[in-house]
Amino acid sequence: MKPSSIAFGARRPALTLPLRTLPLRTARLGALSGALLGTLLMGPSPAQAQVRPDVAETLMKQSGAWGQLGGVSPAVQAYLLAALSTDPSGESAKRQDVGPVSLALQKAFAPDRLRQAALQVVARQLSPAEAQQLKAWYDGELGQQISAIEIQASDPAVDPRERLRQGAVQAAALSPERRALLSEVLVGTHAADMQTEVLIHSLQAIHPGTSGFMPKAAKVSAKELKSRLEGQRTALHMGFQAAGMSLASGAYAPLSDAQLQAYRAWLNSPAGARLHALQKAGLTQALREAVDETSRQLQAQALSR
């Protein structure tokens, strides 16, 4: 798979970053219906009661979202190193200055910060009735089996490049029916969309700290960078989607077509879709707060010098 390119200093993409794969269920974005999007923006209706934070936390842990939020910070650090590797100038300055930037990112994207921000969104907008339906799925045999498969698929001990390589071999041998089914599952989990969000917000957070010693970054304003990233969102999504098919081919190999069909049906059910949408909204909110916190951390560092 070819890497994606993000431009800091050129009209054409100049900053090349690897499509590092986050866990299969890190990403919970995707196309939302107008009605569901309106619900997310306006919050729960008066008839809906929010769930207790401990209930929402349990569901996020069962879904894998809680653990995957802990994988965002390492991904941000990886994107920082990838950004530095694209600009060969000022190596000594980079070695001296990258430490404070890395520290600011580490604090802003700390797992506890991200988890609490996402938890608030889920707890406020998930209803007790939906929580009961979700618990029934995750406590069921198939729900537990799929959760175990997806946790294993995101094991950091396994080289993601090797996982992609093996998955690509299996993907090439898929029947058209199996490929279509896996594609629908990937759409339901919104993995590619969420990985795209993590990458875009990571680069927005990295940019202010590196513009002082990376000529390419210094030539681009934060506003222009955001515009360029949004302009490449579709291409990034396609790259992550292609990687996701390879990963899914290997990860879900133990499941029969009937089991995948049942999983797809649950992902598209009102409760399943609601949880994924809320976890998407929670992660997006957490990433936005992390970008803002990175700026505050960098400003505080500058004032203390």
C-alpha angles and dihedrals in degrees: 000000000000117000121247120245126220120190121227100158110014137057086235118058109280106161109075117201129179118244093242109192118237117198116299091252099041089097121070104160126105141120112330125196116248091249094051093044089052090052091052093049096044097038127227121336119250088258091060121083119204120239125242114268092243090056092050091046092053091051092048089052092048091049092050094241094114094057093041092056085063089060095059096079095056089048091053091051089050091053089050091055091045090052092052092049091061095061113061095184124098098017094166092049090051093052089052099042104036092073096069091044091051091048092050090050091047092055096042095047096039110148094239092054093049093044095050093048092050092042092058091056094049095043094048097050107031115093124222090242091055091047090055092052091048092049090052090056097046092045091050125095097251093043091053092046093052092045090053091049093050094046090052090048090058096048105139090211089074116077105244090215091058090046089052092048093052092043092051090057091052092044091055090059097049120122115239089250094052092046092052091049093050090047091056091049090052090051090050093052092045090216098152093048093053094047087052090053092051092051095047094047091044092057092046089054094045096049101074093050097048100041090082094064106017112077093201093054093044091060093060125069121221090249093052092046091053090050092050092048092050089049090057096043094104094050091047091049092051091052093051091045091054091049089047092057090055092048093045092050090061100033097050096039092109091059122088122229089254091055092048089050089053090049091049090051091052092048088054095044117106093252096042094047091045094054093048091048092050093047088051091051091046094051092046090052091047091051092050091051090048092054090052092046091051089057091050091049092050092048091050090051091051093051092049094055 
